[in-house]
């Protein structure tokens, strides 16, 4: 599909915001969310890689996603408001 210049700017800004939010995560949370959500490893595989129980991976993934959601909610809300003006 053809994207408007505004769509391209919004996509780039979202990528920058996501990168910034990821960089603010503690290293142990960032590693888990990148391995599971970006690289596609299972929680079981990541647990084996890190030598921790699956429950620890699940807990860290939950905390990382919650942090990312919180960090990205305000910019997303602002973008929606800007778009409807």
KACORHU-V279842 format. One record per backbone hydrogen bond with DSSP energy under -0.5 kcal/mol. CO is the residue of the C=O (numbers start at 1). NH is the residue of the N-H. E is the energy in kcal/mol with one decimal. If there is no record, write none. Layout:
BEGIN
CO,NH,E / CO,NH,E
END
This chain:
BEGIN
4,8,-2.1 / 5,9,-2.3 / 6,10,-2.5 / 7,11,-2.5 / 8,12,-2.3 / 9,13,-2.7 / 10,14,-2.4 / 11,15,-2.2 / 12,16,-2.2 / 13,17,-2.6 / 14,18,-2.7 / 15,19,-2.4 / 16,20,-2.3 / 17,21,-2.6 / 18,22,-2.8 / 19,23,-2.1 / 20,24,-1.0 / 21,24,-0.5 / 21,25,-0.5 / 22,25,-1.2 / 26,29,-1.1 / 26,30,-2.6 / 27,31,-2.5 / 28,32,-1.0 / 29,33,-2.4 / 30,34,-2.3 / 31,35,-2.4 / 32,36,-2.5 / 33,37,-2.2 / 33,38,-0.7 / 34,38,-1.3 / 34,39,-2.7 / 35,41,-2.6 / 42,46,-2.4 / 43,47,-2.4 / 44,48,-2.0 / 45,49,-2.2 / 46,50,-2.3 / 47,51,-1.2 / 47,52,-1.9 / 53,56,-0.7 / 53,57,-1.6 / 54,58,-2.8 / 55,59,-2.4 / 56,60,-2.6 / 57,61,-2.7 / 58,62,-2.4 / 59,63,-2.4 / 60,64,-2.6 / 61,65,-2.6 / 62,66,-2.3 / 63,67,-2.3 / 64,68,-2.5 / 65,69,-2.8 / 66,70,-2.3 / 67,71,-2.6 / 68,72,-2.0 / 69,73,-1.4 / 70,74,-0.7 / 72,76,-1.9 / 73,77,-2.5 / 74,78,-2.6 / 75,79,-2.2 / 76,80,-2.1 / 77,81,-2.1 / 78,82,-2.5 / 79,83,-2.3 / 80,84,-1.4 / 82,85,-1.1
END
